[in-house]
Amino acid sequence: MPDPHVVGSREFKTRLGAYLRRVRAGRILTITDRGRPIATVAPVETSGQSVEARLERLRAEGMVSGSGQSLPPVANPIAGRGQSFSETIVEDREDRF
């Protein structure tokens, strides 16, 4: 009998709403791809702590690392020639209807 807490990625995608209801109810799911575990979906712990407090706890446990400083701003994107990516997608999708 298959484990009800293990689900294939295609099945998970197809029945996402049903599986998210199970997670909300407290279940932890293991997602597989061709029978190999690739992800775990679990309920979020709502301890009432701020994001900063949770990050500090994870740093103390050695689960995450970092300088604690903000990331530098992203460089200006390079302007391309022709249509934007989103315009190309919209045009492609219009051809389907």
C-alpha positions in Angstrom: 0.0 0.0 0.0 1.5 3.4 -1.0 2.4 5.9 1.7 -0.4 8.6 1.7 2.2 11.3 2.6 4.3 10.6 -0.6 3.0 12.0 -3.9 4.4 12.2 -7.4 5.1 15.7 -8.8 2.5 15.3 -11.6 -0.2 14.2 -9.1 0.7 17.0 -6.8 0.4 19.6 -9.6 -2.9 18.1 -10.8 -4.5 18.0 -7.3 -2.7 21.0 -5.7 -5.7 22.3 -3.9 -6.5 19.0 -2.2 -2.9 18.5 -1.1 -2.6 22.0 0.2 -5.7 21.4 2.4 -3.9 18.3 3.8 -0.8 20.5 4.6 -3.0 23.1 6.3 -4.4 20.3 8.4 -0.9 19.5 9.6 0.3 16.8 7.3 3.8 16.8 5.8 4.1 15.7 2.2 7.1 14.3 0.3 7.0 15.1 -3.4 8.8 12.7 -5.7 10.0 12.8 -9.3 10.1 9.4 -10.9 10.0 7.8 -7.5 12.9 9.9 -6.0 12.1 12.4 -3.2 12.7 16.0 -4.4 10.8 18.2 -1.9 9.0 18.3 1.3 5.8 20.5 1.8 5.0 21.2 5.4 2.8 23.7 7.3 4.5 27.0 8.2 5.2 27.3 11.9 3.4 30.4 13.1 5.2 31.0 16.4 4.4 34.7 16.3 8.1 35.6 16.0 9.2 38.2 13.6 11.1 37.3 10.5 14.3 38.7 12.0 13.8 36.7 15.2 13.3 33.5 13.2 16.4 34.2 11.1 18.5 34.8 14.2 17.3 31.5 15.7 18.2 29.7 12.4 21.7 31.4 12.4 22.2 30.3 16.0 21.3 26.7 15.0 23.7 26.8 12.1 20.8 26.3 9.6 21.5 29.6 7.7 24.5 31.9 7.4 25.0 35.4 6.1 26.4 38.7 7.0 23.1 40.1 8.1 23.6 43.1 5.8 21.2 44.0 3.0 22.1 42.9 -0.5 23.5 45.5 -2.9 21.1 47.1 -5.4 20.7 45.2 -8.7 22.5 46.8 -11.6 20.4 48.4 -14.3 19.2 45.9 -16.9 20.5 46.1 -20.4 18.0 47.4 -22.9 17.3 45.0 -25.7 16.3 45.6 -29.3 12.8 44.8 -30.6 9.9 43.6 -28.6 10.0 43.0 -24.9 9.7 39.5 -23.6 6.2 40.0 -22.3 5.1 41.5 -25.7 6.4 38.4 -27.4 4.5 36.1 -25.1 1.3 38.0 -25.5 1.6 37.9 -29.3 2.3 34.2 -29.2 -0.7 33.5 -27.0 -3.0 35.6 -29.2 -2.2 33.3 -32.1 -3.7 30.4 -30.2 -7.2 31.9 -30.0 
